[in-house]
Amino acid sequence: MRKLLFFIPLAVFLILGVVLYLQLGKDTQYMPSALVGKKVPAFTLVSLQDDQVYTHQDLPTAPYLINFWGTWCPACHVEHPFLMALADSGVTIIGIDYKDKKDLAEQWLGQKGNPYQIVLMDEMGRFGMDMGVTGAPETFVVDGSGVVVYRHQGVVNAENWPDIKGYMK
Protein backbone atom coordinates (compact mmCIF):
# COMPACT_ATOMS: atom_id res chain seq x y z
CA MET A 1 0.00 0.00 0.00
CA ARG A 2 2.80 2.36 0.91
CA LYS A 3 4.51 1.79 -2.48
CA LEU A 4 1.26 2.77 -4.21
CA LEU A 5 1.36 6.20 -2.52
CA PHE A 6 4.69 6.94 -4.25
CA PHE A 7 3.01 6.56 -7.66
CA ILE A 8 0.20 9.07 -6.97
CA PRO A 9 2.39 12.16 -7.68
CA LEU A 10 3.64 10.52 -10.88
CA ALA A 11 0.07 9.77 -12.00
CA VAL A 12 -1.03 13.36 -11.26
CA PHE A 13 1.98 14.71 -13.17
CA LEU A 14 1.21 12.51 -16.20
CA ILE A 15 -2.48 13.48 -16.24
CA LEU A 16 -1.59 17.18 -15.96
CA GLY A 17 0.99 16.80 -18.75
CA VAL A 18 -1.61 15.22 -21.05
CA VAL A 19 -4.15 17.97 -20.34
CA LEU A 20 -1.60 20.71 -21.04
CA TYR A 21 -0.38 18.97 -24.18
CA LEU A 22 -3.93 18.84 -25.56
CA GLN A 23 -4.19 22.63 -25.14
CA LEU A 24 -1.13 23.34 -27.30
CA GLY A 25 -1.92 25.12 -30.53
CA LYS A 26 -5.40 26.25 -29.49
CA ASP A 27 -6.44 29.86 -30.02
CA THR A 28 -6.20 31.43 -26.56
CA GLN A 29 -8.03 34.58 -27.71
CA TYR A 30 -11.17 32.77 -28.83
CA MET A 31 -14.06 32.71 -26.39
CA PRO A 32 -17.25 31.12 -27.68
CA SER A 33 -20.46 33.08 -27.36
CA ALA A 34 -23.65 31.56 -26.03
CA LEU A 35 -25.52 33.88 -28.42
CA VAL A 36 -24.12 32.48 -31.67
CA GLY A 37 -27.09 30.94 -33.44
CA LYS A 38 -29.62 32.93 -31.38
CA LYS A 39 -31.48 36.17 -31.96
CA VAL A 40 -30.14 39.47 -30.65
CA PRO A 41 -31.61 39.84 -27.14
CA ALA A 42 -34.52 42.22 -26.63
CA PHE A 43 -33.46 45.71 -25.56
CA THR A 44 -34.65 49.27 -25.20
CA LEU A 45 -31.86 51.82 -25.65
CA VAL A 46 -31.72 55.53 -26.41
CA SER A 47 -29.96 56.86 -29.51
CA LEU A 48 -26.98 59.13 -28.96
CA GLN A 49 -27.84 61.17 -32.06
CA ASP A 50 -31.49 62.07 -31.51
CA ASP A 51 -32.59 60.66 -28.11
CA GLN A 52 -35.01 58.35 -29.92
CA VAL A 53 -35.80 55.04 -28.20
CA TYR A 54 -34.77 51.94 -30.17
CA THR A 55 -35.59 48.28 -29.64
CA HIS A 56 -34.22 45.14 -31.25
CA GLN A 57 -37.09 45.41 -33.77
CA ASP A 58 -35.55 48.63 -35.15
CA LEU A 59 -32.32 46.93 -36.23
CA PRO A 60 -31.52 46.39 -39.93
CA THR A 61 -32.99 43.48 -41.91
CA ALA A 62 -29.74 42.89 -43.84
CA PRO A 63 -26.47 41.61 -42.33
CA TYR A 64 -24.73 44.13 -40.07
CA LEU A 65 -22.20 44.53 -37.29
CA ILE A 66 -22.88 45.47 -33.68
CA ASN A 67 -19.78 47.14 -32.29
CA PHE A 68 -19.41 47.79 -28.54
CA TRP A 69 -17.04 50.69 -27.91
CA GLY A 70 -16.26 53.41 -25.39
CA THR A 71 -14.26 56.61 -25.21
CA TRP A 72 -12.41 55.09 -22.22
CA CYS A 73 -11.20 52.16 -24.36
CA PRO A 74 -7.66 52.55 -25.83
CA ALA A 75 -8.20 49.72 -28.34
CA CYS A 76 -11.37 51.46 -29.58
CA HIS A 77 -9.23 54.45 -30.62
CA VAL A 78 -7.03 52.08 -32.63
CA GLU A 79 -10.03 50.36 -34.23
CA HIS A 80 -11.96 53.52 -35.14
CA PRO A 81 -10.20 54.46 -38.42
CA PHE A 82 -10.81 50.95 -39.79
CA LEU A 83 -14.49 51.15 -38.83
CA MET A 84 -14.67 54.47 -40.69
CA ALA A 85 -13.26 52.76 -43.79
CA LEU A 86 -15.76 49.89 -43.45
CA ALA A 87 -18.65 52.33 -43.17
CA ASP A 88 -17.36 54.22 -46.23
CA SER A 89 -17.35 50.94 -48.15
CA GLY A 90 -21.01 50.30 -47.29
CA VAL A 91 -20.81 48.03 -44.23
CA THR A 92 -23.68 48.70 -41.83
CA ILE A 93 -22.42 49.12 -38.26
CA ILE A 94 -24.58 49.66 -35.20
CA GLY A 95 -22.53 51.27 -32.45
CA ILE A 96 -23.19 50.59 -28.79
CA ASP A 97 -21.52 53.21 -26.62
CA TYR A 98 -20.72 50.90 -23.72
CA LYS A 99 -20.55 52.16 -20.11
CA ASP A 100 -19.79 55.69 -21.20
CA LYS A 101 -21.02 59.26 -20.78
CA LYS A 102 -23.12 60.83 -23.52
CA ASP A 103 -21.17 64.11 -23.75
CA LEU A 104 -17.83 62.28 -24.07
CA ALA A 105 -19.23 60.02 -26.79
CA GLU A 106 -20.65 62.96 -28.75
CA GLN A 107 -17.34 64.79 -28.51
CA TRP A 108 -15.38 61.69 -29.57
CA LEU A 109 -17.55 61.00 -32.62
CA GLY A 110 -17.52 64.71 -33.51
CA GLN A 111 -13.73 64.71 -33.58
CA LYS A 112 -13.04 61.29 -35.10
CA GLY A 113 -16.09 60.84 -37.32
CA ASN A 114 -19.07 58.53 -36.97
CA PRO A 115 -18.92 55.13 -38.70
CA TYR A 116 -22.20 54.00 -37.16
CA GLN A 117 -25.60 53.98 -38.80
CA ILE A 118 -27.12 54.15 -35.31
CA VAL A 119 -25.32 54.84 -32.01
CA LEU A 120 -27.13 53.51 -28.93
CA MET A 121 -26.22 54.31 -25.34
CA ASP A 122 -25.65 51.38 -22.96
CA GLU A 123 -24.57 53.45 -19.98
CA MET A 124 -25.24 50.77 -17.37
CA GLY A 125 -23.94 47.91 -19.53
CA ARG A 126 -27.13 45.84 -19.32
CA PHE A 127 -27.39 45.18 -23.05
CA GLY A 128 -23.68 44.37 -23.12
CA MET A 129 -24.25 41.86 -20.34
CA ASP A 130 -27.15 40.31 -22.28
CA MET A 131 -24.85 40.03 -25.32
CA GLY A 132 -22.08 38.45 -23.23
CA VAL A 133 -19.64 41.33 -23.73
CA THR A 134 -16.47 40.92 -21.71
CA GLY A 135 -14.91 44.25 -22.68
CA ALA A 136 -14.60 46.75 -25.48
CA PRO A 137 -14.12 46.64 -28.34
CA GLU A 138 -16.26 43.66 -29.13
CA THR A 139 -18.07 43.12 -32.42
CA PHE A 140 -20.91 40.81 -33.39
CA VAL A 141 -21.99 39.84 -36.89
CA VAL A 142 -25.79 39.62 -37.17
CA ASP A 143 -27.53 38.13 -40.19
CA GLY A 144 -30.61 39.56 -41.91
CA SER A 145 -32.99 37.66 -39.65
CA GLY A 146 -31.46 39.09 -36.47
CA VAL A 147 -29.42 36.02 -35.52
CA VAL A 148 -25.91 36.45 -34.11
CA VAL A 149 -23.60 34.43 -36.36
CA TYR A 150 -20.17 35.48 -35.07
CA ARG A 151 -18.48 37.22 -32.15
CA HIS A 152 -15.11 38.96 -32.38
CA GLN A 153 -13.28 40.18 -29.29
CA GLY A 154 -10.74 42.92 -29.77
CA VAL A 155 -9.87 45.32 -32.54
CA VAL A 156 -11.38 44.82 -35.99
CA ASN A 157 -8.63 45.52 -38.52
CA ALA A 158 -7.45 44.69 -42.04
CA GLU A 159 -5.86 41.47 -40.81
CA ASN A 160 -8.98 39.91 -39.27
CA TRP A 161 -11.64 41.59 -41.43
CA PRO A 162 -11.61 38.90 -44.17
CA ASP A 163 -12.60 36.28 -41.57
CA ILE A 164 -15.31 38.49 -40.06
CA LYS A 165 -16.61 39.50 -43.49
CA GLY A 166 -17.07 35.84 -44.34
CA TYR A 167 -19.88 35.67 -41.78
CA MET A 168 -21.78 38.60 -43.33
CA LYS A 169 -23.95 36.63 -45.74
C-alpha positions in Angstrom: 0.0 0.0 0.0 2.8 2.4 0.9 4.5 1.8 -2.5 1.3 2.8 -4.2 1.4 6.2 -2.5 4.7 6.9 -4.3 3.0 6.6 -7.7 0.2 9.1 -7.0 2.4 12.2 -7.7 3.6 10.5 -10.9 0.1 9.8 -12.0 -1.0 13.4 -11.3 2.0 14.7 -13.2 1.2 12.5 -16.2 -2.5 13.5 -16.2 -1.6 17.2 -16.0 1.0 16.8 -18.7 -1.6 15.2 -21.1 -4.2 18.0 -20.3 -1.6 20.7 -21.0 -0.4 19.0 -24.2 -3.9 18.8 -25.6 -4.2 22.6 -25.1 -1.1 23.3 -27.3 -1.9 25.1 -30.5 -5.4 26.2 -29.5 -6.4 29.9 -30.0 -6.2 31.4 -26.6 -8.0 34.6 -27.7 -11.2 32.8 -28.8 -14.1 32.7 -26.4 -17.3 31.1 -27.7 -20.5 33.1 -27.4 -23.6 31.6 -26.0 -25.5 33.9 -28.4 -24.1 32.5 -31.7 -27.1 30.9 -33.4 -29.6 32.9 -31.4 -31.5 36.2 -32.0 -30.1 39.5 -30.6 -31.6 39.8 -27.1 -34.5 42.2 -26.6 -33.5 45.7 -25.6 -34.7 49.3 -25.2 -31.9 51.8 -25.6 -31.7 55.5 -26.4 -30.0 56.9 -29.5 -27.0 59.1 -29.0 -27.8 61.2 -32.1 -31.5 62.1 -31.5 -32.6 60.7 -28.1 -35.0 58.4 -29.9 -35.8 55.0 -28.2 -34.8 51.9 -30.2 -35.6 48.3 -29.6 -34.2 45.1 -31.3 -37.1 45.4 -33.8 -35.6 48.6 -35.2 -32.3 46.9 -36.2 -31.5 46.4 -39.9 -33.0 43.5 -41.9 -29.7 42.9 -43.8 -26.5 41.6 -42.3 -24.7 44.1 -40.1 -22.2 44.5 -37.3 -22.9 45.5 -33.7 -19.8 47.1 -32.3 -19.4 47.8 -28.5 -17.0 50.7 -27.9 -16.3 53.4 -25.4 -14.3 56.6 -25.2 -12.4 55.1 -22.2 -11.2 52.2 -24.4 -7.7 52.6 -25.8 -8.2 49.7 -28.3 -11.4 51.5 -29.6 -9.2 54.4 -30.6 -7.0 52.1 -32.6 -10.0 50.4 -34.2 -12.0 53.5 -35.1 -10.2 54.5 -38.4 -10.8 51.0 -39.8 -14.5 51.1 -38.8 -14.7 54.5 -40.7 -13.3 52.8 -43.8 -15.8 49.9 -43.4 -18.6 52.3 -43.2 -17.4 54.2 -46.2 -17.3 50.9 -48.2 -21.0 50.3 -47.3 -20.8 48.0 -44.2 -23.7 48.7 -41.8 -22.4 49.1 -38.3 -24.6 49.7 -35.2 -22.5 51.3 -32.5 -23.2 50.6 -28.8 -21.5 53.2 -26.6 -20.7 50.9 -23.7 -20.6 52.2 -20.1 -19.8 55.7 -21.2 -21.0 59.3 -20.8 -23.1 60.8 -23.5 -21.2 64.1 -23.7 -17.8 62.3 -24.1 -19.2 60.0 -26.8 -20.7 63.0 -28.7 -17.3 64.8 -28.5 -15.4 61.7 -29.6 -17.6 61.0 -32.6 -17.5 64.7 -33.5 -13.7 64.7 -33.6 -13.0 61.3 -35.1 -16.1 60.8 -37.3 -19.1 58.5 -37.0 -18.9 55.1 -38.7 -22.2 54.0 -37.2 -25.6 54.0 -38.8 -27.1 54.2 -35.3 -25.3 54.8 -32.0 -27.1 53.5 -28.9 -26.2 54.3 -25.3 -25.7 51.4 -23.0 -24.6 53.5 -20.0 -25.2 50.8 -17.4 -23.9 47.9 -19.5 -27.1 45.8 -19.3 -27.4 45.2 -23.0 -23.7 44.4 -23.1 -24.2 41.9 -20.3 -27.1 40.3 -22.3 -24.9 40.0 -25.3 -22.1 38.4 -23.2 -19.6 41.3 -23.7 -16.5 40.9 -21.7 -14.9 44.3 -22.7 -14.6 46.7 -25.5 -14.1 46.6 -28.3 -16.3 43.7 -29.1 -18.1 43.1 -32.4 -20.9 40.8 -33.4 -22.0 39.8 -36.9 -25.8 39.6 -37.2 -27.5 38.1 -40.2 -30.6 39.6 -41.9 -33.0 37.7 -39.7 -31.5 39.1 -36.5 -29.4 36.0 -35.5 -25.9 36.4 -34.1 -23.6 34.4 -36.4 -20.2 35.5 -35.1 -18.5 37.2 -32.2 -15.1 39.0 -32.4 -13.3 40.2 -29.3 -10.7 42.9 -29.8 -9.9 45.3 -32.5 -11.4 44.8 -36.0 -8.6 45.5 -38.5 -7.5 44.7 -42.0 -5.9 41.5 -40.8 -9.0 39.9 -39.3 -11.6 41.6 -41.4 -11.6 38.9 -44.2 -12.6 36.3 -41.6 -15.3 38.5 -40.1 -16.6 39.5 -43.5 -17.1 35.8 -44.3 -19.9 35.7 -41.8 -21.8 38.6 -43.3 -24.0 36.6 -45.7 
